[in-house]
Amino acid sequence: MNEILNNQTKMISIDQQIMQSSDMDTVERLMVLRREIEASEARRSYQRDFARLQSVLPSVQKSGKASFQTKKGGRLEYCYVKIDDLTNALKPFLNEHGFSFLFKQKENYDKIAVACIVMHIEGHRESVEMSAPIDTSGYKNHLQAMASTVSYLRRLTFTSAFGLSVTDEVKAPPSKKYYSESAFRTNFPVWRLKISHGEKTPQQVLQLLRSKGVMLTPDQEQQVLQCGV
């Protein structure tokens, strides 16, 4: 509080000296000093209100789901927080504490950089910038690949700028990884022979495979079951 009063006193003194001075060099020097004090006060207000903001920020539930095929033939599924969910959940709290934000992006060859700029009503602003290669996974066209990367970077920069948890970006392990078709074609004749000789029933073969962590596709299971018909 004392420092704030001291700065206010300095500002009043500087304004008086500017009004009274006829020397342009002196006026310019005083104006620079005045801007430095204003910037210091704006930064102090930002830090004060930012601390208050963080104490009331809500948690945001994951509502986005993604799934894609891996190079090994399995599927990778995970949940994440959508950028719209993040911004919509925080906007009322940002407005109440005098904050706003905007995103800026730029493309550089095969990479995209995104910056989340956080602005305070008193004039101070801070930003977090991250970059990543354009997401060419799957069968995306160029615009879709860019949009995927931009969305990902917006989530990361936004959560980082406001000190939110980024654990929502951690990908979960695949929920289902089916037996490869090549391995099935190799082993299916052996299982069929055992079934035809009465050594195993189709159900016993399937149960044995499940106990070993082997997950057949519905079509593969049907082929095994038909061996007993």
PEURHU-V327461 format. One line per field, one symbol per residue. ss: DSSP state (@ for helix, = for strand, . for the rest). phi: phi as a letter, one per 40 degrees, with the letter a starting at -180 (. if undefined). burial: # if it has 9 or more other C-alpha atoms within 8 Angstrom, else .. Layout:
ss: ???
phi: ???
burial: ???
This chain:
ss: .@@@@@@@@@@@@@@@@@@@...@@@@@@@@@@@@@@@@@@@@@@@@@@@@@@@.........======.....======..@@@@@@@@@@@@@@..==========..==========....=========........@@@@@@@@@@@@@@@@@@@@.....@@@...........@@@@@@@@@@@@@@@@.....@@@@@@@@@@......@@@@@@@@@...
phi: .ccccccccccccccccccccbcccccccccccccccccccccccdcccccccccbcccbccbcbbaaccccgcbbbabaccccccccccddccccbgbaaabbaabbfcbbbbbbbbbbcchcababbbbacccccgbccccccccccccccccccccccbgccbcccccccdcabccccccccccddccccccccgcacdccccccccccgcbccdccccccccccc
burial: ......#...#..#..##..#....##..##..#..#.#.###.##..##.###.......#......#...###########.##..###.###.####..#.#.....##########...##.######.#.#...#....##.####.#########....#.#.....#..###....#...#..##.###...###..##..##...###...##..##.##.
